[in-house]
């Protein structure tokens, strides 16, 4: 959900988790099951849902809890009539505020004053099925909201809303804690929802110090998330709660059900979200300001190795239609949409589309921009920075096709440039360039593409050129087929929020991939004691790379496995000249890269890299 939260008021000392938690947390965490032993699998969240980033609409930014069935039905009808549904906007979601109370037997009662169609004769809970039937009749899909804790976000952050749960303290516990299987069965099997968004305020914000808890309105919950503080949080317990819900979603919703994790980038969720859900928030809630949008971009732009078909980084709903991105700020709105598309982000509208705003409709309905966001390969764009100028390059499905976003973060005009080396094009070759906002082709280019960007401006290009080596596919051009199964870090050594331990073409700290004066423009930088899964799908014959130790003085052992069979091994010492490896991976479905060095969970491992890594056909 979307709220304005002040983290300084929420840094509490984490008490011990409640004893009831042990019964709820049956699933092992990603860290517990992860090891350097090859898995032979591409171990991400496995469903048929969200094979491209979900698109749709959420009411929170437009209405908060001041929403009702009539508004949502009218929005759904508008999305169909405006043509947005045909362009991919299909999920019509309900956010916080719909639950009236939890009954003694654990069932949830719907606030039927908000959703009158939920009134069912002889039912003491009501049913959302008439509502979801209507949404489905329009060719759309329906989503609902809950929390992994006992209580939801609105109950603490929108405390004056008239649309909060009522009754006793127990009856107002409408979150899914202790009711995961029961609630998911109701939402998916009985009410026929297609999507669930699961917030985490219930395990973060109900400490004994919070006014509504002190007043006796809610039961205290020892926080599993201390906002902005990874060491004081309990990522393993948060992950287990989402794992339990994920199992229930798959059981009752089937392969097509979408699970949206909303832990705002806390509790290391961007690092385990890809094994627990279809999309996961990487950031605090977006506010309607340019500064907030930049922060949300920065929370995920380096995370291309953690996303792909069925599992997506989520920088939050679109703020288009509000504040710095309303109809009087079209440059900013266009830039906002450009960056969400190049980063393969979910596209969830959050403004009242019933109100005519043709200019905004032109932006969010641009079919060529949407096609980039929805490209089937699922590769998130890779960033290159030069002051306020940011270039993001995304490899598309068609051979030799790239999407390029050139983005001005600042308030003064800048010049942005992308080079053939960054695009993976053959030196001296020419490429065709299409401006997808102008919807016209530019003159062909060779060597570089340059754009003059106004303050807050962006251009989005589709470029088609000749690959530098048609027989080689560098890993930086196929990040959706890479899974960081083990990153080598622990909660004690984790990087700050918004920083990913595995990055494309740089070390984890953003420095170049360089050893002893030898520089590698391409590769994957991460930490020792890591394991990387590559989805090869039997399409390649060789894997090539130059193993590098970027920091530390101890040797690191690098191994390559093809379907769990060791096919290459070498020990690398930082002081020695790096040497390439060439491994036979013919027919392998999964290739795994293991880098093993000294292991002390209290000390961050050495930074390493697989330089110039890629497959040969």
C-alpha positions in Angstrom: 0.0 0.0 0.0 1.0 3.6 -0.3 1.5 5.7 2.8 3.8 8.5 3.8 6.0 7.0 6.5 8.7 8.7 8.6 11.3 6.0 9.4 12.9 8.0 12.2 9.8 7.3 14.3 10.2 3.6 13.7 13.7 2.6 14.7 12.8 0.4 17.7 15.0 -2.2 19.4 13.8 -5.6 18.2 12.5 -7.8 20.9 12.3 -11.6 20.7 9.7 -12.9 18.3 6.5 -14.4 19.7 6.4 -18.1 20.4 3.6 -18.6 18.0 5.9 -17.6 15.2 7.7 -21.0 15.4 4.5 -22.8 14.4 3.9 -20.5 11.5 7.5 -20.5 10.1 7.7 -24.0 8.6 9.5 -23.2 5.4 13.3 -23.0 5.4 14.7 -19.7 4.3 16.7 -19.1 1.1 19.8 -18.7 3.2 19.2 -22.0 5.0 18.8 -24.1 1.8 21.4 -22.3 -0.1 24.9 -23.8 -0.4 27.8 -23.9 -2.8 26.8 -27.4 -3.8 25.4 -27.2 -7.4 21.6 -27.6 -7.5 21.2 -28.5 -11.1 18.1 -26.2 -11.1 17.2 -22.6 -11.9 15.8 -22.0 -8.4 13.5 -19.0 -8.7 9.8 -18.8 -7.8 8.2 -21.3 -10.2 4.8 -20.5 -11.5 3.4 -19.6 -14.9 2.2 -16.2 -13.6 3.8 -12.9 -14.4 6.0 -14.0 -17.2 6.1 -10.3 -18.1 5.8 -7.5 -15.5 2.2 -7.3 -14.3 0.2 -4.3 -15.6 -2.9 -2.8 -14.1 -4.3 -0.3 -11.6 -4.3 0.1 -7.8 -6.6 2.5 -5.9 -4.3 3.6 -3.1 -2.6 6.6 -4.7 -5.9 7.9 -5.9 -8.2 7.2 -3.0 -6.4 5.6 0.0 -9.1 3.9 2.0 -11.7 6.3 0.7 -12.7 3.9 -2.0 -15.7 1.9 -2.8 -17.0 -0.7 -5.3 -18.6 1.9 -7.6 -15.3 3.7 -8.1 -13.4 0.6 -8.8 -16.0 -0.8 -11.2 -16.0 2.6 -13.0 -12.2 2.6 -13.3 -12.3 -1.0 -14.6 -14.8 0.0 -17.2 -12.7 3.1 -18.2 -9.6 1.0 -18.6 -11.5 -1.2 -21.0 -13.2 1.6 -22.9 -10.0 3.7 -23.2 -8.1 0.8 -24.8 -5.6 0.5 -21.9 -6.8 -3.1 -21.3 -5.9 -4.1 -24.8 -2.5 -2.7 -24.2 -1.9 -4.9 -21.2 -3.4 -3.1 -18.2 -5.4 -6.0 -16.8 -5.1 -6.3 -13.1 -7.7 -4.3 -11.1 -6.6 -4.4 -7.5 -8.2 -3.6 -4.2 -5.8 -2.2 -1.5 -6.2 -1.8 2.2 -9.6 -1.0 3.8 -11.8 -3.7 2.6 -11.8 -6.0 5.7 -14.4 -5.3 8.4 -13.3 -7.8 11.0 -12.0 -11.4 11.6 -14.6 -13.7 13.0 -14.0 -16.1 15.9 -13.5 -19.0 13.5 -10.8 -17.1 11.5 -12.9 -16.1 8.5 -12.8 -12.6 7.2 -15.9 -10.4 6.9 -16.0 -7.9 4.0 -16.9 -4.3 4.6 -20.1 -4.5 2.5 -20.8 -0.8 3.0 -17.8 -0.4 0.7 -18.6 -3.4 -1.5 -22.4 -3.8 -1.6 -22.3 -6.7 -4.0 -20.5 -8.7 -1.3 -23.8 -8.9 0.7 -24.9 -12.6 0.4 -28.1 -13.9 2.0 -27.4 -16.1 4.9 -23.7 -15.3 4.9 -22.1 -13.7 7.9 -18.9 -12.9 5.9 -20.1 -11.9 2.5 -18.3 -12.8 -0.7 -16.2 -11.0 -3.3 -17.2 -13.4 -6.0 -19.9 -11.0 -7.5 -17.2 -8.4 -7.7 -14.5 -10.6 -9.3 -17.1 -12.1 -11.6 -17.7 -8.5 -12.9 -14.0 -7.8 -13.3 -13.5 -11.1 -15.1 -16.5 -10.4 -17.4 -14.6 -7.4 -18.7 -11.6 -9.6 -19.6 -9.6 -8.3 -16.6 -8.1 -9.8 -13.5 -8.7 -9.0 -9.9 -6.3 -8.5 -7.0 -6.7 -8.2 -3.2 -4.6 -7.0 -0.3 -3.4 -8.4 3.1 -0.4 -8.3 5.4 1.9 -10.9 6.8 1.3 -9.6 10.3 -1.8 -9.5 12.5 -2.7 -6.0 11.3 -2.4 -4.0 8.2 -0.7 -0.7 7.2 -3.7 1.5 7.2 -4.5 0.5 10.8 -1.4 2.2 12.0 -0.6 4.7 9.2 -4.1 5.9 8.3 -5.5 5.7 11.9 -8.2 8.3 11.3 -9.8 6.5 8.4 -13.4 5.6 8.8 -12.7 2.4 6.8 -10.7 0.5 9.3 -11.6 -2.9 10.9 -13.9 -2.8 13.9 -14.6 -4.9 16.9 -12.4 -6.3 19.6 -8.6 -6.3 19.4 -8.8 -9.9 18.1 -11.5 -9.0 15.6 -9.4 -6.2 14.2 -6.5 -8.6 13.4 -7.3 -8.9 9.7 -3.7 -9.6 8.6 -2.8 -13.1 7.5 -0.5 -14.0 10.5 -1.6 -17.4 11.7 -4.2 -17.6 8.9 -2.1 -17.9 5.7 -3.7 -21.1 4.3 -7.2 -20.1 5.4 -7.0 -16.6 3.9 -5.4 -17.7 0.6 -8.0 -20.4 0.2 -10.8 -17.8 0.7 -9.2 -15.2 -1.6 -8.3 -17.5 -4.4 -10.6 -20.6 -4.2 -13.7 -19.0 -2.9 -13.5 -15.3 -4.1 -11.6 -16.1 -7.3 -9.0 -13.4 -7.1 -6.0 -13.7 -9.4 -3.4 -11.6 -7.5 -2.5 -10.8 -3.9 -0.4 -8.0 -2.5 1.0 -8.8 0.9 2.3 -5.9 3.0 4.5 -6.1 6.1 3.5 -3.3 8.4 2.1 -5.9 10.8 5.6 -7.2 11.5 7.3 -3.8 11.6 5.1 -1.1 13.1 3.1 -2.5 16.0 5.7 -2.1 18.8 4.7 -1.3 22.4 5.8 2.4 21.8 3.3 3.1 19.0 0.4 5.2 20.2 -2.5 2.9 19.0 -0.8 -0.1 20.7 -0.2 1.9 23.9 -3.9 2.9 23.7 -4.9 -0.8 23.7 -6.3 -0.7 20.2 -3.9 -3.3 18.9 -1.8 -6.1 20.3 2.0 -5.5 20.3 4.2 -7.4 17.9 7.9 -7.7 18.5 9.2 -6.2 15.2 10.8 -8.6 12.6 11.6 -5.5 10.5 13.3 -2.5 12.0 13.1 -0.1 9.1 16.4 0.9 7.6 18.3 -1.4 10.0 19.2 -4.9 8.6 21.2 -6.1 11.6 18.4 -5.3 14.0 15.8 -7.0 11.7 15.1 -10.7 11.3 15.2 -11.3 7.5 14.9 -15.1 7.9 11.6 -14.9 9.8 10.2 -12.4 7.3 11.2 -14.6 4.4 9.5 -17.6 6.1 6.2 -15.8 6.5 6.2 -15.0 2.8 7.3 -18.5 2.0 4.3 -19.9 3.9 2.0 -17.5 2.0 3.6 -18.4 -1.3 2.9 -22.1 -0.8 -0.7 -21.3 0.0 -1.0 -19.0 -3.0 0.2 -21.8 -5.3 -2.0 -24.3 -3.7 -5.3 -22.4 -3.8 -4.6 -20.0 -6.7 -2.8 -22.3 -9.0 0.0 -21.6 -11.5 -1.6 -18.4 -12.7 -1.9 -16.7 -9.3 0.4 -13.6 -8.8 2.1 -13.0 -5.4 3.3 -9.4 -4.8 5.7 -9.1 -1.8 5.5 -5.6 -0.3 8.4 -5.4 2.3 9.7 -2.1 0.8 13.2 -3.4 0.2 13.6 -4.2 4.0 14.8 -7.5 5.5 16.9 -8.2 2.5 13.7 -8.9 0.5 15.2 -7.9 -2.9 17.7 -10.7 -2.4 15.2 -13.5 -1.6 12.1 -12.2 -3.3 12.8 -14.1 -6.5 12.4 -17.4 -4.7 9.3 -16.4 -2.8 7.1 -14.4 -5.1 6.4 -12.9 -8.5 7.4 -9.4 -7.7 8.8 -7.6 -4.6 9.2 -4.1 -3.6 12.7 -2.7 -3.6 12.0 0.6 -2.0 10.0 2.7 0.4 6.6 3.9 -0.9 6.9 6.2 -3.8 5.9 9.8 -3.1 4.7 12.3 -5.8 8.1 14.0 -6.0 11.1 13.8 -8.4 13.4 13.1 -5.5 11.3 10.1 -4.3 11.2 8.7 -7.8 15.0 8.9 -8.1 15.3 7.0 -4.9 13.0 4.3 -6.1 15.0 4.0 -9.3 18.2 3.7 -7.4 16.7 1.0 -5.2 16.6 -1.4 -8.2 18.5 -0.2 -11.2 21.6 -2.3 -10.3 19.4 -5.4 -9.7 19.2 -6.9 -13.2 20.7 -10.2 -12.0 17.7 -10.7 -9.6 14.8 -10.3 -12.1 13.3 -12.1 -15.1 10.2 -13.9 -16.3 8.0 -14.7 -13.4 10.1 -12.7 -10.8 10.5 -8.9 -11.0 12.0 -6.1 -9.0 9.2 -3.6 -8.1 10.0 0.1 -7.5 6.4 0.6 -6.5 3.3 1.8 -8.3 3.5 4.6 -10.9 3.2 8.1 -9.5 2.0 9.4 -12.9 -1.1 11.6 -12.5 0.1 13.1 -9.2 2.4 15.9 -8.0 5.6 16.2 -10.0 4.1 13.8 -12.6 0.7 15.2 -13.3 -0.7 16.6 -16.5 1.2 19.8 -16.0 4.6 17.9 -15.8 4.6 15.8 -18.9 8.4 15.8 -19.2 8.7 14.3 -15.8 5.8 11.9 -16.4 7.4 10.7 -19.6 10.8 10.2 -17.9 9.1 8.3 -15.1 7.4 5.9 -17.5 10.7 5.5 -19.5 12.6 4.4 -16.5 10.0 1.9 -15.3 9.8 0.4 -18.8 13.6 0.1 -19.3 13.9 -1.5 -15.8 11.2 -4.2 -16.6 9.1 -2.9 -13.8 5.5 -3.7 -13.1 3.3 -1.0 -14.5 0.5 -0.3 -12.0 -1.4 3.0 -12.5 -2.5 4.9 -9.5 -4.4 7.9 -10.6 -8.2 8.3 -11.2 -8.4 7.3 -14.8 -12.1 8.2 -14.9 -11.0 11.9 -15.1 -10.0 12.8 -18.7 -6.3 13.4 -19.1 -5.5 12.7 -22.8 -1.8 13.7 -22.4 -1.3 11.2 -19.6 -3.2 8.5 -21.5 -0.8 9.1 -24.4 2.1 8.4 -22.1 0.9 5.4 -20.2 -0.7 4.0 -23.4 2.3 4.3 -25.7 2.4 0.9 -27.3 6.1 1.0 -28.2 7.1 1.8 -24.6 4.8 -0.9 -23.3 6.4 -3.4 -25.7 9.8 -2.7 -24.2 8.6 -3.2 -20.7 6.8 -6.4 -21.7 9.6 -7.8 -23.9 9.5 -11.6 -23.5 13.2 -12.1 -22.8 12.6 -10.3 -19.5 16.1 -8.7 -19.3 16.2 -5.7 -16.9 18.2 -2.9 -18.2 21.9 -2.4 -17.2 22.9 1.2 -16.1 25.8 3.4 -17.1 26.3 6.6 -15.1 27.9 9.9 -16.0 27.0 12.5 -13.4 23.3 13.4 -13.9 23.2 11.6 -17.2 22.2 8.0 -16.8 22.0 5.5 -19.7 20.3 2.2 -19.3 20.7 -0.6 -22.0 18.3 -3.5 -22.2 18.7 -6.5 -24.4 15.5 -7.4 -26.3 14.3 -10.6 -27.7 15.0 -9.9 -31.3 18.6 -10.6 -32.3 20.7 -7.5 -32.2 17.8 -5.4 -30.7 18.4 -3.1 -27.7 16.3 -0.6 -25.8 18.2 2.4 -24.6 17.0 4.9 -22.1 18.9 8.2 -21.8 17.8 10.0 -18.6 18.6 13.3 -17.0 18.4 13.1 -13.2 19.2 16.8 -12.8 17.8 20.3 -13.2 20.2 21.5 -15.9 20.4 20.2 -19.6 23.0 17.4 -20.1 24.4 15.4 -23.0 24.0 11.6 -22.8 25.9 9.1 -24.9 25.9 5.4 -25.5 28.8 3.6 -27.1 28.8 0.5 -29.4 30.8 -1.4 -26.8 28.0 -0.9 -24.3 25.5 -2.1 -26.8 27.5 -5.1 -27.7 27.7 -4.1 -31.4 30.5 -4.8 -33.8 33.0 -1.9 -34.2 32.5 0.0 -37.4 29.0 -1.4 -38.0 25.8 0.8 -38.4 22.6 0.5 -36.5 19.0 1.6 -37.1 17.6 3.9 -34.3 13.9 4.5 -33.5 12.7 7.1 -31.1 9.7 5.4 -29.4 8.3 8.5 -27.9 8.4 10.4 -31.1 7.3 7.2 -32.9 9.7 7.8 -35.8 13.0 6.5 -37.0 16.2 8.5 -36.7 19.1 8.4 -39.1 21.3 5.3 -38.8 24.2 5.6 -36.4 27.7 4.2 -36.1 29.9 4.0 -33.0 27.9 6.2 -30.7 24.4 7.6 -30.1 24.1 11.0 -28.5 21.1 12.9 -27.1 20.7 16.4 -25.6 18.4 16.1 -22.6 16.5 18.9 -21.0 16.1 19.1 -17.2 14.4 15.9 -16.0 14.2 14.8 -19.6 14.5 11.3 -21.2 14.6 9.7 -24.5 13.8 6.0 -25.2 15.2 4.3 -28.3 14.9 1.0 -29.9 18.2 0.2 -31.6 19.0 -2.7 -34.0 22.5 -3.5 -34.9 25.1 -6.2 -35.6 26.4 -8.1 -32.5 30.2 -7.9 -32.0 30.3 -11.8 -32.0 27.2 -13.5 -33.3 28.4 -16.8 -31.9 28.8 -15.5 -28.3 26.2 -14.3 -25.8 27.8 -12.3 -22.9 26.0 -12.8 -19.6 25.5 -9.1 -19.3 23.2 -9.4 -22.4 21.1 -12.2 -20.8 20.6 -11.2 -17.1 17.1 -12.8 -17.0 18.9 -16.2 -17.4 21.1 -15.6 -14.4 20.1 -16.4 -10.8 22.3 -15.4 -7.8 21.5 -18.6 -5.8 24.1 -17.8 -3.1 25.6 -14.3 -2.7 28.2 -15.1 0.0 26.9 -12.6 2.5 25.1 -12.9 5.8 22.8 -10.4 7.6 25.9 -9.2 9.5 27.8 -8.5 6.3 24.9 -7.5 4.1 25.1 -4.3 2.0 22.9 -1.4 2.7 19.4 -1.3 1.3 19.3 -0.6 -2.4 22.7 -2.1 -3.0 22.9 -5.5 -4.7 25.8 -7.9 -3.9 26.0 -9.1 -7.5 26.2 -6.5 -10.4 26.7 -6.5 -14.1 30.0 -5.0 -15.5 31.2 -3.7 -12.2 32.3 -4.9 -8.8 29.6 -4.9 -6.0 30.9 -1.5 -4.9 30.5 -0.1 -8.4 34.3 0.0 -9.1 35.6 -1.4 -12.5 36.5 -5.0 -13.0 40.2 -4.5 -13.0 43.1 -6.7 -11.8 46.8 -5.8 -12.1 46.1 -3.2 -14.7 44.0 -5.5 -16.8 40.4 -4.1 -17.3 37.3 -6.0 -18.2 34.4 -3.9 -19.6 32.0 -6.8 -19.2 31.3 -9.5 -16.7 29.6 -10.2 -13.4 31.0 -8.8 -10.1 30.0 -10.4 -6.8 31.6 -11.9 -3.7 33.4 -15.1 -3.0 31.5 -18.0 -1.4 28.8 -17.5 -4.1 27.0 -19.7 -6.5 25.4 -18.5 -9.7 22.8 -20.5 -11.8 22.7 -19.9 -15.5 19.7 -21.1 -17.5 21.4 -22.5 -20.6 18.5 -24.7 -21.8 20.7 -26.9 -23.9 21.4 -24.1 -26.4 25.2 -23.6 -25.9 28.5 -25.6 -26.3 31.1 -23.6 -24.4 31.2 -21.3 -21.4 34.1 -18.8 -21.3 35.2 -16.4 -18.6 38.2 -15.0 -16.9 38.0 -15.5 -13.1 39.1 -12.5 -11.1 39.8 -11.8 -7.4 39.2 -8.0 -7.0 39.9 -7.6 -3.3 41.6 -9.5 -0.5 44.9 -11.4 -0.5 43.7 -15.0 -0.3 43.2 -17.3 -3.2 39.7 -18.2 -4.4 38.7 -21.4 -6.1 36.5 -21.0 -9.2 34.4 -24.0 -10.5 32.1 -24.4 -13.4 29.4 -27.1 -13.4 27.2 -28.3 -16.2 24.1 -30.0 -14.9 26.0 -30.6 -11.7 29.0 -32.1 -13.4 32.3 -30.3 -12.8 33.7 -29.1 -16.1 36.3 -26.5 -15.2 38.2 -25.6 -12.0 41.0 -23.1 -11.2 42.5 -21.4 -8.2 43.1 -17.6 -8.6 45.4 -15.5 -6.5 45.0 -11.7 -6.7 48.7 -11.1 -7.4 48.8 -13.4 -10.4 47.9 -12.6 -14.1 44.3 -13.6 -14.7 43.7 -16.4 -17.2 40.6 -17.4 -19.1 38.7 -20.7 -18.8 36.8 -22.4 -21.5 34.4 -25.2 -20.4 32.5 -27.7 -22.4 28.8 -27.2 -21.5 27.3 -28.9 -24.6 23.6 -29.7 -24.0 23.6 -28.5 -20.4 20.3 -27.2 -19.1 21.8 -25.4 -16.1 25.4 -24.2 -15.8 26.6 -23.1 -12.3 29.5 -20.9 -11.3 30.9 -21.4 -7.8 33.6 -19.2 -6.2 34.9 -20.4 -2.9 37.3 -18.6 -0.5 37.9 -18.1 3.2 34.5 -18.1 5.0 33.8 -16.2 8.2 30.1 -15.1 8.5 31.3 -12.1 10.5 33.6 -10.8 7.7 32.5 -9.8 4.2 34.2 -12.1 1.6 36.5 -10.9 -1.1 35.0 -9.3 -4.1 35.4 -11.5 -7.2 34.3 -11.5 -10.8 33.6 -13.7 -13.8 35.2 -11.3 -16.3 34.1 -11.4 -20.0 31.7 -14.2 -19.1 29.4 -15.7 -21.7 28.2 -18.6 -23.7 29.4 -19.8 -27.1 26.9 -21.4 -29.5 
